[in-house]
Amino acid sequence: MAKKGNLVGAWAFLIGVILAVIIGILQLSATEGVYAIILIILGIIIGLLNVAGPESKEFLIAGAILVIVSGMGGQAYLSEIPFVGEIIKALVVMFVPATIVVALKSVFAIAKK
C-alpha cells in the first residue's frame, strides 16, 4: 500500500499533466497568471513528496533534459505545431520547481553525510 505522501504526490503529478494538456488544447498561457501558480505549486508538491533517495539522480537528469530539450525544441520546431508548444511550456512550468526542490533535497542529503 502506498504511503499517504506518495499518493498525494502521484495525484499532483497526474493533475499537473492533465492540466498541462488542457492548457495546451485551450491555448491558454501557462507562464503567467493562475495557471502558472497552480503548476508551480503542483511542481513543488511533486518534488517534495514523489522523489526521494536513489531515484533523485534519475529525476534530476530527466528534469534537466526535459527543460533543455523543450527550450531548444520549442524555439526551433515545437512552437509551430498547434497545441504542442503550450503543452510543453506548461509541463516545463511544472517540472522546473519540482527539479529545483529535488536538487535542494539532494544537496542537503549530501551535506548531511
Backbone as CSV, one residue per row, in Angstrom:
resi,resn,N_x,N_y,N_z,CA_x,CA_y,CA_z,C_x,C_y,C_z
1,MET,0.833,-1.184,0.000,0.000,0.000,0.000,0.876,1.245,0.000
2,ALA,0.508,2.217,-0.797,1.306,3.437,-0.924,1.154,4.312,0.308
3,LYS,2.228,4.996,0.664,2.161,5.938,1.763,1.310,7.129,1.341
4,LYS,0.775,7.845,2.325,-0.093,8.975,2.029,0.654,10.045,1.227
5,GLY,1.890,10.326,1.575,2.677,11.329,0.860,2.886,10.955,-0.595
6,ASN,3.167,9.681,-0.842,3.363,9.221,-2.215,2.074,9.323,-3.014
7,LEU,0.947,9.054,-2.379,-0.344,9.136,-3.048,-0.664,10.585,-3.419
8,VAL,-0.395,11.497,-2.521,-0.623,12.917,-2.797,0.300,13.376,-3.923
9,GLY,1.549,12.957,-3.879,2.491,13.313,-4.932,2.101,12.742,-6.281
10,ALA,1.609,11.505,-6.273,1.166,10.879,-7.520,-0.036,11.612,-8.102
11,TRP,-0.969,11.985,-7.246,-2.126,12.752,-7.723,-1.707,14.123,-8.229
12,ALA,-0.752,14.755,-7.558,-0.264,16.065,-8.006,0.338,15.954,-9.401
13,PHE,1.096,14.889,-9.632,1.698,14.682,-10.947,0.622,14.470,-12.006
14,LEU,-0.339,13.607,-11.716,-1.411,13.325,-12.670,-2.234,14.578,-12.971
15,ILE,-2.588,15.322,-11.951,-3.357,16.562,-12.144,-2.544,17.559,-12.958
16,GLY,-1.254,17.660,-12.681,-0.395,18.590,-13.422,-0.309,18.256,-14.897
17,VAL,-0.156,16.978,-15.210,-0.075,16.567,-16.621,-1.409,16.825,-17.324
18,ILE,-2.513,16.485,-16.669,-3.827,16.735,-17.261,-4.048,18.228,-17.466
19,LEU,-3.683,19.036,-16.462,-3.818,20.485,-16.584,-2.951,21.029,-17.720
20,ALA,-1.747,20.499,-17.873,-0.866,20.936,-18.963,-1.492,20.646,-20.322
21,VAL,-2.096,19.490,-20.461,-2.751,19.140,-21.733,-3.949,20.063,-21.980
22,ILE,-4.742,20.310,-20.943,-5.899,21.205,-21.095,-5.443,22.616,-21.468
23,ILE,-4.401,23.101,-20.814,-3.858,24.426,-21.128,-3.422,24.479,-22.585
24,GLY,-2.757,23.430,-23.048,-2.307,23.393,-24.437,-3.446,23.347,-25.428
25,ILE,-4.436,22.522,-25.151,-5.566,22.395,-26.070,-6.366,23.691,-26.153
26,LEU,-6.551,24.338,-25.000,-7.323,25.584,-24.975,-6.486,26.815,-25.342
27,GLN,-5.182,26.592,-25.597,-4.260,27.666,-25.972,-4.206,28.775,-24.913
28,LEU,-4.167,28.371,-23.645,-4.041,29.310,-22.535,-2.551,29.514,-22.260
29,SER,-2.225,30.563,-21.546,-0.828,30.824,-21.224,-0.450,30.124,-19.923
30,ALA,0.533,29.250,-20.002,0.985,28.508,-18.825,2.073,29.254,-18.069
31,THR,2.535,30.361,-18.600,3.662,31.049,-17.975,3.261,32.289,-17.185
32,GLU,1.972,32.548,-17.084,1.527,33.701,-16.299,0.154,33.429,-15.712
33,GLY,-0.159,34.143,-14.668,-1.480,34.039,-14.073,-1.678,32.836,-13.187
34,VAL,-2.941,32.518,-12.986,-3.325,31.477,-12.042,-2.856,30.092,-12.488
35,TYR,-2.799,29.847,-13.781,-2.348,28.535,-14.261,-0.888,28.303,-13.895
36,ALA,-0.071,29.314,-14.018,1.340,29.181,-13.650,1.481,28.912,-12.157
37,ILE,0.701,29.611,-11.353,0.767,29.410,-9.900,0.370,27.985,-9.538
38,ILE,-0.700,27.493,-10.148,-1.147,26.119,-9.873,-0.078,25.117,-10.286
39,LEU,0.498,25.295,-11.476,1.527,24.359,-11.951,2.778,24.415,-11.071
40,ILE,3.150,25.594,-10.617,4.318,25.730,-9.744,4.072,25.032,-8.408
41,ILE,2.885,25.226,-7.840,2.557,24.563,-6.569,2.548,23.051,-6.746
42,LEU,1.963,22.563,-7.844,1.976,21.125,-8.106,3.409,20.619,-8.263
43,GLY,4.270,21.397,-8.923,5.670,21.018,-9.080,6.389,20.903,-7.747
44,ILE,6.121,21.837,-6.855,6.740,21.791,-5.522,6.267,20.553,-4.757
45,ILE,4.975,20.266,-4.847,4.438,19.070,-4.180,5.076,17.815,-4.752
46,ILE,5.203,17.752,-6.071,5.834,16.593,-6.714,7.269,16.434,-6.221
47,GLY,8.012,17.521,-6.198,9.401,17.454,-5.754,9.544,17.039,-4.302
48,LEU,8.627,17.507,-3.454,8.712,17.181,-2.035,8.254,15.758,-1.724
49,LEU,7.211,15.295,-2.391,6.592,14.039,-1.989,6.874,12.849,-2.892
50,ASN,7.162,13.086,-4.148,7.279,11.976,-5.102,8.687,11.429,-5.247
51,VAL,9.677,12.271,-5.112,11.041,11.869,-5.459,11.908,11.886,-4.205
52,ALA,12.532,10.724,-3.932,13.407,10.634,-2.764,14.452,9.548,-2.992
53,GLY,15.531,9.677,-2.279,16.558,8.636,-2.279,17.203,8.378,-3.616
54,PRO,17.304,7.103,-3.993,18.057,6.731,-5.192,17.445,7.233,-6.502
55,GLU,16.135,7.502,-6.508,15.526,7.975,-7.756,15.763,9.459,-8.004
56,SER,16.337,10.156,-7.042,16.592,11.589,-7.199,17.517,11.879,-8.385
57,LYS,18.580,11.086,-8.498,19.539,11.297,-9.586,18.866,11.146,-10.945
58,GLU,18.064,10.102,-11.105,17.357,9.882,-12.373,16.384,11.017,-12.661
59,PHE,15.675,11.461,-11.630,14.713,12.547,-11.808,15.419,13.834,-12.221
60,LEU,16.548,14.125,-11.585,17.284,15.349,-11.919,17.803,15.314,-13.351
61,ILE,18.299,14.179,-13.783,18.777,14.060,-15.168,17.610,14.224,-16.138
62,ALA,16.512,13.521,-15.864,15.339,13.610,-16.749,14.754,15.015,-16.745
63,GLY,14.687,15.646,-15.575,14.163,17.009,-15.490,15.026,18.005,-16.244
64,ALA,16.335,17.874,-16.093,17.247,18.774,-16.806,17.133,18.586,-18.317
65,ILE,17.048,17.345,-18.752,16.909,17.071,-20.182,15.598,17.634,-20.705
66,LEU,14.520,17.451,-19.946,13.214,17.979,-20.366,13.269,19.487,-20.545
67,VAL,13.846,20.184,-19.591,13.907,21.647,-19.661,14.783,22.098,-20.828
68,ILE,15.936,21.486,-21.001,16.854,21.882,-22.078,16.266,21.581,-23.449
69,VAL,15.788,20.373,-23.638,15.267,19.970,-24.945,13.994,20.742,-25.287
70,SER,13.123,20.937,-24.320,11.897,21.680,-24.619,12.207,23.130,-24.946
71,GLY,13.197,23.701,-24.282,13.579,25.075,-24.595,14.146,25.198,-26.006
72,MET,15.033,24.310,-26.346,15.639,24.369,-27.681,14.662,23.906,-28.757
73,GLY,13.923,22.845,-28.472,12.944,22.349,-29.437,11.778,23.294,-29.610
74,GLY,11.409,23.967,-28.516,10.311,24.925,-28.591,10.638,26.096,-29.492
75,GLN,11.885,26.533,-29.468,12.295,27.633,-30.331,12.375,27.197,-31.782
76,ALA,12.803,25.979,-31.997,13.051,25.540,-33.368,11.831,24.926,-34.042
77,TYR,11.166,24.009,-33.374,10.136,23.218,-34.063,8.785,23.186,-33.355
78,LEU,8.811,22.946,-32.059,7.577,22.636,-31.355,6.581,23.786,-31.317
79,SER,7.058,25.005,-31.362,6.135,26.135,-31.316,5.296,26.238,-32.584
80,GLU,5.728,25.570,-33.634,4.988,25.589,-34.901,3.831,24.596,-34.924
81,ILE,3.882,23.601,-34.062,2.842,22.571,-34.038,1.723,23.049,-33.111
82,PRO,0.488,23.097,-33.620,-0.625,23.561,-32.778,-0.744,22.737,-31.498
83,PHE,-0.978,23.395,-30.414,-1.203,22.822,-29.088,0.053,22.282,-28.412
84,VAL,0.964,21.703,-29.158,2.119,21.026,-28.562,3.019,22.010,-27.815
85,GLY,3.245,23.165,-28.395,4.104,24.161,-27.761,3.601,24.581,-26.394
86,GLU,2.302,24.827,-26.275,1.737,25.231,-24.980,1.749,24.092,-23.975
87,ILE,1.535,22.867,-24.449,1.594,21.717,-23.539,3.004,21.572,-22.976
88,ILE,3.996,21.699,-23.837,5.394,21.600,-23.388,5.728,22.724,-22.414
89,LYS,5.291,23.947,-22.711,5.540,25.071,-21.796,4.929,24.800,-20.430
90,ALA,3.696,24.288,-20.419,3.027,24.005,-19.154,3.765,22.918,-18.374
91,LEU,4.228,21.886,-19.058,4.990,20.832,-18.382,6.290,21.369,-17.802
92,VAL,6.934,22.251,-18.526,8.181,22.844,-18.030,7.912,23.704,-16.801
93,VAL,6.812,24.468,-16.824,6.460,25.296,-15.660,6.256,24.414,-14.433
94,MET,5.758,23.207,-14.617,5.564,22.289,-13.505,6.865,21.587,-13.103
95,PHE,7.695,21.208,-14.084,8.892,20.425,-13.790,10.053,21.249,-13.233
96,VAL,10.141,22.510,-13.571,11.256,23.318,-13.071,11.231,23.411,-11.544
97,PRO,10.097,23.779,-10.912,10.118,23.806,-9.446,10.339,22.429,-8.827
98,ALA,9.776,21.378,-9.448,9.998,20.025,-8.926,11.478,19.676,-8.973
99,THR,12.133,20.016,-10.056,13.561,19.725,-10.208,14.389,20.529,-9.208
100,ILE,14.029,21.774,-8.987,14.751,22.601,-8.009,14.613,22.010,-6.606
101,VAL,13.400,21.600,-6.232,13.174,21.020,-4.905,13.986,19.738,-4.739
102,VAL,13.966,18.865,-5.743,14.717,17.603,-5.651,16.220,17.888,-5.594
103,ALA,16.686,18.866,-6.356,18.114,19.218,-6.317,18.506,19.719,-4.927
104,LEU,17.669,20.557,-4.329,17.965,21.048,-2.985,17.946,19.919,-1.962
105,LYS,16.977,19.011,-2.079,16.939,17.853,-1.182,18.202,17.014,-1.330
106,SER,18.677,16.846,-2.554,19.895,16.064,-2.802,21.117,16.742,-2.194
107,VAL,21.198,18.045,-2.349,22.331,18.791,-1.779,22.339,18.665,-0.259
108,PHE,21.176,18.811,0.364,21.114,18.680,1.823,21.444,17.263,2.266
109,ALA,21.011,16.253,1.507,21.337,14.859,1.852,22.837,14.616,1.754
110,ILE,23.467,15.189,0.739,24.916,15.038,0.582,25.650,15.761,1.717
111,ALA,25.148,16.940,2.069,25.790,17.725,3.130,25.679,17.035,4.493
112,LYS,24.629,16.261,4.692,24.453,15.543,5.959,25.509,14.459,6.161
113,LYS,25.992,13.887,5.062,26.927,12.748,5.148,28.257,13.154,5.671
